[in-house]
Amino acid sequence: MNREQISHIAHTDHPIKSPLDDDSVRRLLERGAPRGDERVLDLGCGTAEWLLRALATRPRLHAEGVDISEDALAQARSEADRLGVRERLVLHQRAAEDFVSRQPFDLVVSVGATHAFGGLLPTLAAARKHLAPGGRVLIGEGFWDRTPSPEAVGILGEFTDLATTVERVEADGWTPVTGHVSTRRELDDYEWACWGSLASWALDHPAHPDSAQVLETAALRRSEWLRAYRDTWGFVSLVLRRTAG
């Protein structure tokens, strides 16, 4: 079973692929798209959960999503049909860094997908190219809440602390207009949901040739979380505006 399939199963009970609960997602969208008639772009949209939620609650909003996964975009189209918002959603199967649009967007979203661009600042540079004057960026990024172990860095990658993360954003020409630091409950709920969904799938499909691999993966990832990074890693979501220009 490949990584994309494992991710799909892991997020069965937590479709937002970041440690955010439904209320946090709702509040961030309210600040990111306050008028309700915005053009919204999600770079690395996956199953387009952010866009679908925005479209379902804002009948004048239009959205576009970009992702390389054919399966994820097919799932997004199916859910858009179910919600009755398909006519206001355009999905593009391509690398997010290669996407070009003739029209700018009022809100550009990239939550938990900065790795696709090589980090936080390259992601903001990509978002800037698509942003309309006065527009906003909604971005989500990990940070170290305290000094991590080498094992934690090896698992999750290089991050800075929260203050330095925000300072880097400001130095790059952005002003945060709101933000949300995921709570311990949100962080824990996300990890329990992901690795619990994987384990449940394996237990429900004992005859599947990948069942043992999936169960082992769930146990490994849960152990890494509990032993290596649960007490050190955090996640921040920021709504940003250009400081100048």
Long-range contacts (C-beta under 8 A, 24 or more apart in sequence): 1-210, 1-213, 1-214, 4-69, 4-71, 4-72, 6-198, 6-214, 6-217, 8-71, 8-72, 8-75, 9-197, 9-198, 9-201, 9-214, 10-194, 10-195, 10-197, 10-198, 11-193, 11-194, 11-197, 12-197, 12-201, 13-193, 13-196, 13-197, 14-189, 14-190, 14-193, 14-194, 14-197, 15-47, 15-49, 16-49, 16-50, 17-46, 17-49, 17-112, 18-111, 18-112, 18-140, 18-182, 18-190, 18-235, 18-237, 19-182, 19-186, 19-187, 19-189, 19-190, 19-191, 19-235, 20-111, 20-140, 20-180, 20-182, 20-186, 20-190, 20-235, 20-237, 21-185, 21-186, 21-189, 24-180, 24-182, 24-186, 24-237, 25-50, 25-53, 26-53, 26-57, 27-180, 28-138, 28-178, 28-180, 28-237, 28-239, 29-53, 29-54, 29-57, 29-138, 31-136, 31-177, 31-178, 31-239, 32-107, 32-109, 32-136, 32-138, 32-239, 33-58, 33-61, 33-106, 33-107, 33-136, 35-106, 36-60, 36-61, 37-61, 38-62, 38-105, 38-106, 38-107, 39-63, 39-64, 39-103, 39-104, 39-105, 39-106, 39-107, 39-132, 40-64, 40-105, 40-106, 40-107, 40-108, 40-109, 41-65, 41-66, 41-101, 41-105, 41-107, 41-108, 41-109, 41-130, 42-66, 42-108, 42-109, 42-110, 43-96, 43-99, 43-108, 43-109, 43-110, 43-113, 43-116, 43-117, 43-123, 43-126, 43-127, 43-130, 44-96, 44-110, 44-113, 44-116, 45-72, 45-73, 45-76, 45-91, 45-109, 46-72, 46-76, 46-113, 47-72, 47-73, 47-75, 47-76, 47-79, 48-72, 48-73, 48-76, 48-79, 48-80, 48-89, 48-91, 50-109, 50-111, 50-138, 51-76, 51-89, 51-109, 52-76, 52-79, 52-80, 52-83, 52-85, 52-89, 55-80, 55-83, 55-85, 55-88, 55-89, 56-83, 56-85, 61-88, 62-88, 62-89, 62-90, 63-88, 63-89, 63-90, 64-89, 64-90, 64-91, 64-92, 64-101, 64-105, 65-89, 65-90, 65-91, 65-92, 66-91, 66-92, 66-94, 66-95, 66-96, 66-99, 67-91, 67-92, 67-93, 67-96, 68-93, 68-94, 68-95, 68-96, 69-93, 96-126, 97-126, 99-130, 101-130, 104-130, 104-131, 104-132, 104-133, 104-135, 105-130, 105-131, 105-132, 105-135, 106-132, 106-134, 106-135, 106-136, 107-135, 107-136, 107-137, 107-138, 108-135, 108-136, 108-137, 108-138, 109-137, 109-138, 109-139, 110-137, 110-138, 110-139, 110-140, 111-138, 111-139, 111-140, 111-237, 112-140, 112-235, 114-139, 114-141, 115-157, 120-165, 120-168, 120-169, 121-168, 121-172, 124-169, 124-172, 124-174, 124-240, 128-242, 131-242, 134-241, 135-241, 135-242, 136-177, 136-239, 136-240, 136-241, 137-174, 137-238, 137-239, 137-240, 137-241, 138-237, 138-238, 138-239, 138-240, 139-237, 139-238, 139-240, 140-235, 140-236, 140-237, 140-238, 141-165, 141-235, 141-236, 141-238, 142-233, 142-234, 142-235, 142-236, 143-233, 143-234, 143-235, 143-236, 144-232, 144-233, 144-234, 145-231, 145-232, 145-233, 145-234, 146-231, 146-232, 147-232, 148-229, 148-232, 148-233, 149-228, 149-229, 149-232, 151-228, 152-228, 152-229, 152-232, 152-233, 155-224, 155-228, 155-229, 156-229, 156-233, 159-233, 162-234, 162-236, 165-236, 166-236, 166-238, 169-238, 169-240, 170-243, 173-242, 173-243, 173-244, 173-245, 174-240, 174-241, 174-242, 174-243, 175-240, 175-241, 175-242, 175-243, 176-238, 176-239, 176-240, 177-239, 177-240, 177-241, 178-238, 178-239, 179-236, 179-237, 179-238, 179-239, 180-236, 180-237, 181-234, 181-235, 181-236, 182-234, 182-235, 182-236, 182-237, 186-235, 187-230, 187-233, 187-234, 187-235, 188-230, 191-222, 191-225, 191-230, 194-221, 195-219, 195-221, 195-222, 195-225
